[in-house]
Amino acid sequence: MRRDSRLSGVLHVLLHMARHAGPSTSEVLAQAMETNPVVIRRIMAGLREHGYVRSEKGHGGGWTLACDLEKVTLRDVYTALGCPSLLAIGNRTESPGCLVEQAVNAALAPTFRAAEELLLAQLAEVTLAQLATDVDRRHRTTRRPRKEHAHV
């Protein structure tokens, strides 16, 4: 089963943007994420709707942060992504009339809900500013030159 890494990817893009002065084009962000600029534009459009980024068209344009990193949590970003599934496992739903399936689902459902609630609570405790601080600390301790929008 393929993992959904959109949240991680969006956080990655936002932190690159936080370290870069000025607008970042979809092409530059896509290069940093090793993906297609269309994917970046689709993701960024959702973040723009929530007020986390803004876009400027034309020469010198691109995406910029439009939020206070201290006020935006990982849960906020998760919500802006449309609340993708948090768990790779879930209840079987192929035979809803099957009594065995009903019993199994009834047993698993509260555990899945509790796990999701715990994950969401943890995401709500971490801000983008905390992640940015961690990135800065990692850059200082690796003693590598700072490269914008590149993996070091």
HUTA-V819087 format. One record per residue. SS is DSSP state (H for helix, E for strand, - for the rest). OMEGA is omega in radians with two decimals (* if undefined). Layout:
# HUTA-V819087
<<SS/OMEGA> <SS/OMEGA>>
This chain:
# HUTA-V819087
<<-/-3.12> <-/3.10> <-/3.06> <-/-3.08> <-/-3.11> <H/-3.12> <H/3.11> <H/-3.14> <H/3.14> <H/3.11> <H/3.11> <H/-3.14> <H/-3.11> <H/3.14> <H/3.02> <H/-3.13> <H/-3.13> <H/-3.12> <H/-3.05> <-/3.09> <-/3.10> <-/-3.10> <-/3.07> <E/3.13> <-/3.08> <H/-3.14> <H/3.14> <H/3.12> <H/3.12> <H/3.11> <H/3.11> <H/-3.10> <H/-3.11> <-/3.13> <-/-3.12> <-/3.11> <H/3.11> <H/3.10> <H/3.14> <H/-3.13> <H/3.13> <H/3.13> <H/-3.08> <H/3.10> <H/3.10> <H/3.11> <H/3.10> <H/3.13> <H/3.12> <-/3.08> <-/-3.12> <-/3.10> <E/3.02> <E/-3.13> <E/3.08> <E/3.12> <-/3.02> <-/-3.12> <-/-3.12> <-/-3.13> <-/-3.14> <E/-3.09> <E/3.03> <E/3.07> <E/-3.14> <-/-3.05> <-/3.04> <-/-3.09> <-/3.12> <-/-3.03> <-/-3.09> <-/3.14> <E/3.07> <H/3.09> <H/3.09> <H/-3.14> <H/3.08> <H/3.13> <H/3.13> <H/3.09> <-/-3.14> <-/3.10> <-/3.11> <-/-3.13> <-/-3.13> <-/-3.08> <-/3.11> <-/3.11> <-/3.14> <-/-3.13> <-/3.04> <-/-3.11> <-/-3.08> <-/-3.09> <-/-3.07> <-/3.11> <-/-3.11> <-/-3.11> <H/3.10> <H/3.11> <H/3.13> <H/-3.13> <H/3.14> <H/-3.13> <H/3.12> <H/3.13> <H/-3.07> <H/-3.02> <H/-3.13> <H/3.12> <H/3.11> <H/3.13> <H/-3.13> <H/3.12> <H/3.13> <H/3.11> <H/3.11> <H/3.11> <H/3.14> <H/3.11> <H/3.11> <H/3.12> <H/-3.13> <-/-3.12> <-/-3.06> <-/3.12> <E/3.05> <H/3.11> <H/3.11> <H/3.10> <H/3.13> <H/3.09> <H/3.11> <H/3.10> <H/3.12> <H/3.13> <H/3.14> <H/3.10> <H/3.14> <H/-3.06> <H/3.12> <H/3.13> <-/3.05> <-/3.07> <-/-3.14> <-/3.10> <-/3.12> <-/3.05> <-/3.08> <-/3.09> <-/-3.13> <-/*>>
